[in-house]
Amino acid sequence: MMPEREIGISMSARIDPDSVLGDDAHIGEGVVVEPGCTIGDRVTIDHNTVIKAGATIGDDVRIGANCTISDGSVLEDGVEIGNNSCIGPATLRKGTKIGSLVHIAE
């Protein structure tokens, strides 16, 4: 289980201005959000995770540390991804839970 979430964006995070962030996000240290991404409300993205161009992340999603979410991936509402995982390109349906050290692709 992931720890309680904080709200805020780390000073070391890099978020492309062409991406959209929802309300009440927690973006950890060293996170990179590439162009054209949509990040929903109440999303937690832990440190050193990379969200590749065009990814869509729904509301209430939690992404662990050191993950990569590939170009065009879709994470629907309520998805949880453990640390050190690589997703995509893929679509994870509402409420999907993925453990640590997992690689999923279509």
C-alpha positions, 0 to 999 in steps of 0.5 A: 500500500502506498503512503498517504498522499501530499499535495504539491509540486516539487521544485525539481519536477519538470512539467511541460507547459503543453500538459494539463494538471488537475486539482490537488496533485502531488508531483514528486521530486525529479518527475518529468511530464512530457508535452501533451499529457493530461493529469487528472484530479487528486493524482499522486506521482512519486519521485523520478517517474517519467510520464511520456508525451500524450499520456492520459492519467485519470482522477485519483491515480497513484503512480509509485517512484521510478516508473515510466508511463509510455507515450499515449498510455491511458490510466483510467480513474483509480489506477494504482501502480507500484514502484519501478514499473513500466507501463505502455503503451497500454490502457489500464482500466478503472481501478486496476492495481499493479504491483512493483517491478512490473512491465505491461505493454500491448 
